[in-house]
Amino acid sequence: MLKVKLSTRVPHEPIIRQTPGSQGIWGNCRFFINEEVEECDYWVVYDGLQSDESTLCPPENTILLTVEPPSVFYYEPDFIQQFSTLITCPGHNFSHPRIIYSPAFNWHVGRVIIDIKAVQSKVNLDYDDFKRMGAIKKNQQISLVCSNKDFTEGHRKRLAFVDRLKEHFGSRIEHFGFNINDIEDKWDAIREYKYHIAIENSFFAHYWTEKIADCYLAGAYPIYYGCPNLAEYFPQGAYTSIDIEDVETAISSIENCLAENRYEKNLDKIWAARELVLDYYNLFAVIERCILRLEAANQSRQARKIPITIRPCKEAWLIT
């Protein structure tokens, strides 16, 4: 079994719950998450580090998986060049010899962040819980999660869109968000609702996040704004795309979803998309596929482990 060091700058996120039995094993890879290890076969950095880290590892087996889109975070070239392979989205336009375009994110439904600084979180649902679930009973119509942040144009645009939806749909829609209708676990904002409106922070090809993955995990039909090529990832009929720039057309599309009972008519497609989230687009599945590709490419060479130190990226948030 391959030994994989997995470092993150979000140690409060209980990502190990996305593996069977929360054992940190996926396929032929055993992951050591935010642990000091003397040596490893592969070293994966999930978005960044909190401080310098070192271990013995073949330099050609270092992988960076970016999380933030180019509209939100700038990854400096010196940081990027520390890695042999990047898993990212096209919008960054990185100059790098080995790039794989693939989303890979931690789930938000089923966990509660208690204290980021103290690295405390609570797991309500893990991979095994999601796999065991049968039909999820739903009695409500539409929900959405959107905070009340309003200090960027993008924030204000989303809030204006949400306000118009609430004005039109009234009691048929429930708005959850920080300082609005607080919930501890995002699961509670989706579980009882047939439809969930998921609005990405950015609009880039191959960039979709937990915003739609969480919909499927909670068994809802996504009404989605974001990734323009989402059809390359999920079955036709498993979601409806909207454009928040065209508010009235978006409202009409949502009304059509309700009138046509798209949730009920597409339960099989929702569940197929859910299985993809669990077993194919799972963060650990994406990493393992990348590693298998590198293993196949390097099988004629003997990997030599040498001392490696990776330094964190300088903070370069474009949106705070």
N, C-alpha and C positions, 0 to 999 in steps of 0.2 A: 504494500500500500504506500502511496506517495505521501510524504510529509509536507504539508502546506502551511506556511506561516501566513496568517491573515491579520493585517494591521489596519486599524481604522482610527479616524479622529472623532468618532462618535461611540466611545466605549459604553455609554449608557443605553445604547440600542441593543436589545437582547437578540441579536441576529442568529444565534445558535438555535433558536426555536424553529428556524426554517429548515432544519435537518431532521430526518426521521429519529424519533426518540430523543431529540435534542442532544444527540451524541457528537455532533460536529463531524459526521462522516457523510460523504456523498460519493457514491460509486467507488472508485479506487483511490479516493483522496480523503485523508484525515486532516482536518483543519485545526490549527492551534490559534485561537482568536485572541488577539491582544495579549499574547503570552510571550515571555522571553524564551527563546529556544537557542541552543548552541549551534544547531545546523538545521537545514531544511532542503527539500528537493525543489520547492518553488516558494517564492515570496510574492504575495499579492497585497497591494495597498488599496484599500477601499476609500477612495477620494483623497485621503491625506493622512498625515501623522500629527500627533500632538508635540512630539519632540524627536530628536535623532534616535534612530534604532539601528542595531547592528546584529549580524549573524553570519554564519557561513552558508553560502548559497551560490550555485552557478549563476553568473551575471546574466546569461542568456535566458534565465528562468525567472526574471523579475517582471511583474505585471502591475500596471496601474489601471484601476477601474474608476473613471470619473463619474460623479453624481450630478454636479451642478451644470446647467446649460450656460452657453457663452454670454447670455444676457444677464446672468447673475454672478458669475465668478470667473476671474481670469487666472488661468494656470500658467505660471511663469515658465519660460522655456528651460531654464536650468533645472527646474523640478521635473519636468516631463522627460528630459534626456537621461534621467537616472534609471529609466525603465526600458526593458527590451521590447515589451509589448504594451499597447494601450487598448483598453476596451472603453469606447466613448461614443459620442454622437458627432455627425459631420459638421455641425455648426461651428465647432472650435477651430477648424482649419489648422490642426496641428501639423507641423513639419516633422514627420517621424516615419521611419522605414517600415514599421509593422503596426498597423491599426486594424482593429476589429470593431465594427459598428454593431452594438447590441445594448439594449437597456438591461439593467440589472439593479434592483433596488430592494431595500428592506421593507417589509410590510408594516403598516401602521395599525390596521385592525387587529385586535387581540392582544394589545400590549398597552401599558400605562407607564409613562415616564414620570417618576416620582421626584427625583432630584438629579439634575444633570451633573452638577459639580461633585456630588457624592457618588455618582455613577450608580444610581438606584432606579430600578424599574420593576414592574410587575408583569408577569406573563399570564394572561387570561386564556389564550388559545395558542396552540402551537401547530406545527405541521401535521402531527398525528390527529389532533382534534379536527382540523379542516378536512383531512382525508376521510375521517369516519363519518362526517356529517351527511345526512340525507337531505331531503327537501327542507328548505327554510321557510317556515310559515310567515306570510307577509299580509298585514292588514291595512297598511298605509300606502299613500300614493307616491309622493315625490319628496326627496330630501336633497340637501346640498350642504357642504361644509366650506365656509369662507370666513376668514377673520375680518376684523374691522380696520385693518391697516389701510391707510389712505395717503401715504406720503410719496408715492410714485404714480406716474400716469397709469401704469398697468394696474396698480391697486385700485385707483379711482374708477377705472374702466370696469373692473370686475364688480365693484360695489354698486355702480350705477346699473349694471346688468342685473345683479341680484335684486336690487330694489324694484326694478321694473317687473321681474318675475313674480316677486311677492305681491306687487300691486295687481298683477293679472290673475294669478292662480289662487291668491287668498289662502284659505284653510287647506287647500290641496297640497301646499308645499310647506316643508319645515326647514328652517334655516338654522344650522348649527355653526358655532365658531367661537373663537376666543373673545371673551367679553360681550358675547351676544346671547348664546344659548349653550353654555359650557357643558362639555361632556368629558369624562376621563378617557374613555375608550372609544375610538372612532367606530368600532363595531356597533355601538348603540345608535349611531347616526345613520346606519345603513340597514341593519338587520331586519327591521320591520317594514322597510319601504321597497316597493316594486321597482321604482326608478330612482336613480341617483345621478345628479348633475355633477360631473367632474370637470373642473376647469384647470388646465395646466397653467403654470406661470410663464411658459414659453411655447413658441410654435416653431419646432424644428423637426425635420425628417429624422426618423429612428429615435426620437426622444419622447418617451412616455414613461410615466412614473407610477408610484403606488396609488396615485389618484384614481387610475382606472383598475389597477390590480386589486385594490381594496374592494371595489364594486363587485368584482367577480367572486372574491373570497366570501363576501357576505351575500352572494346569490342575487344581486340586483342587476337590472338592465341599465347599462351606462348611457347617459346622454352626455356626449363628450365634446370638449373643445381642446385641441392640442395637435399632437403628432399627425401630419397630413397623410402619411402613408401607413396608418394603423391597420389598413386592410392586409398588409403583408404579414401581420402578426396574429390577427384574430379572425374567426370565421365571419363571413358575410351574414348579416342579420343578428350578430351578437351585440350590436351597439348602434346608436344613431349619432352622427356628427352634427354639430351646430357651429355657428360662427357668432361669437359674442359681439362682433362689430356690427352685425345685422340683427338687431334685437327683435324686431317684429317677425322676421322670417324664422328666427330661433324659437320664438313663442309658438308660431304655427307648427313647427316641427315637433315640439313637445306635445302640443295638443293632438297631433296626428298619432304620436306614440300611444297616448291614452285611448284615443278613439279606436285605434286598430288593435288594442290589447297586445302590443308587441312583447311585453313581459311574458304573458301566458303563452303566446304563440312561439316564442323563441327560447323556452326553458332549456331545451336540449342544447342549443348553441351557447347559451349562457354557461351551462355546465361544462361544455367542451372547452370554452375559454378559461373557465376556472381550473380545469385540469392542466391546461397549458401554464397558467400562473404558478401552480403548485409544483409541477414537475419538469417544465421546459424553460420557462423564464425565471424560475427560482434563482436567486443570486448564486447559490452554490452550484446549480446545474450549469449556469452560464460559465462560471469559472472552470468547472471540470471540463466542459467542452473545449475551452481555450487551451487548457493544459494538455488534453488528449491530442489536439492539433499540433502543439509544440513537441510533444513526445514523438509523434509520427514524423515530424520534420527533422528531429534531432537524433533519430534512432541509430544513425551511422556514426555519431560522435559520442565520445565519453564525456559526460558532464563533470566538470571539476569544480568542487566547492571551494570558494575563496572568501576571505573576509570582505563583507560589504556593509557600508553604512549608507542609509537613506535619510536624507534631511527633509524636514517638512517644507511645504510650499509657503511662501510669504502670504499673509492674509491679503486678499485682493477682491473683496466683495464689491460688486457693482451695485447691489441692492442690499440694504441693511434692514 
